[in-house]
Amino acid sequence: MRRLGRTMTTTCLCALAGLSIILASVGCAPRQRGVVKREAPPPSFEDVVQVYNERAERLDRVWGRAVVELKYRDEKDRRQREQGEGHLQIRQPHEFALSVGKLGETYAWLGCDEERFWFFDRFDEPRVTVGRHDNVGRVCAEPLSLPADPAQMIDLMGITPIPLDSDGRTAWSEDGRWLVVSYVRAGAIERIYLDSETMLPNRIEFLAPDGTVDLVSVLENNSPVEQGDEGGFYPRMASRIDIMHVSSEAQVIIHLADLEDGSTGRGKLRDGAFEFETLVGAFAPRDYHVLDRDCEVPAWTQ
């Protein structure tokens, strides 16, 4: 994706100015607890997306230190809770890696590429769980026991651009405190609750076919993501991310620090972090749990 220069682009400034005028015209109230009265319609989907995407498009690469807490059920339906430190690495639109370790040793690695997603687990018996994105939700495939597959987690972090051709709409939340953007992504309805002044996401929901909330993330503590080719004005993203799968109560809580774009230095993104075969060689799992082994094209065959 394209990079911006050292200062905000003219396009971004104009979009922000235009949106500010729109928000002022609808009587945007100052942030406060309780109900905020809105006397006019929200800004249009197109105007909101233009501003939102100016930030998201600059976050195509992300690296950061992470403190991670995982809560999930294993293959024997036993509740598991793991916590550790690691790193978050993202190269949009498809590549994701989140490591969890203790005392300098990596015990878990959650990741994906364009075709597959995986979870390396070394907390007990070294094993890997793997599946193909195309098989998610099919009868032939088991679900991942974690809150979401890694591709969904990128979206739930509030850093992916909103597609303009997604039949989107805007509305005020019931209490009037949030600007809510709803649209379709990959066949599912996604809903983002935005701060109407900063256009930063506070909450993201994926809806099930029956309209209930299936996945939810709560985003807090927005922090700058340092850009290697820029200075001064950096795009921001949440540094506390709480993702939950509602029905199973599987959950991952991520605290991020030292965020940067992974272009140089300590956080340089490397191809091996997103390559399944390279990770298999590094982690040497003894057990392979292929979620879609009964599908026509499974994620892994030995």
C-alpha angles and dihedrals in degrees: 000000000000124000127225124227130253093287135035113291121247088245092055093047092050092047092049092047092049093048091048090056091049093049092047090052092056092052100252107204123217116266112274142145120269127023123347115202114228116195100183140037121282122257116279124275091244094053093048094047092051092058095038093051094050086068098037094051090058090056096065089121123040134172126174145150111259140200106200134193118191125194117181147126119259127222089279091054092251117146112245130192121187131172133184149124128274144121138289117218125180134175107177142257099023114358121092135160130177119176128195123194148153130219092357094308121114111227102168136027124185117188152133147197130201094291110025144032128205146183119205110199121191098159089102124354110004106254143147131216115204139174143162121254090226091059098051110122095014121127090241094059133071119224121250110256092224123088094264140347113264095256089058090047091061089057092044091057091067097238104107120098117252112241111241093209093059103103090252132177139182134223140161116258116252092261092044093236098110138047105228120207117192125186144141121265122176091344095307130102112245123192125195125193108210134192099243092217102046100023088225117142120248100175136012126195133189112204126218119229090264091058097253121127110266102172128019136181127191113207122201143160101037112214134183119261107217114232117213094215097042141061135207109001111062129176115251134225136173115281092194114055123178113187123184136179099217102211098044096032089225107158143183123192117193127191112192133198139171092028118192140150096262095236100122144001127012095355100045109151114232129199094235092065089069101038116099097202091049090051091048088057092048098046098033096205117204094202128048116200105192107193094198099038090130094053124097092249109029123191095244139017125181 
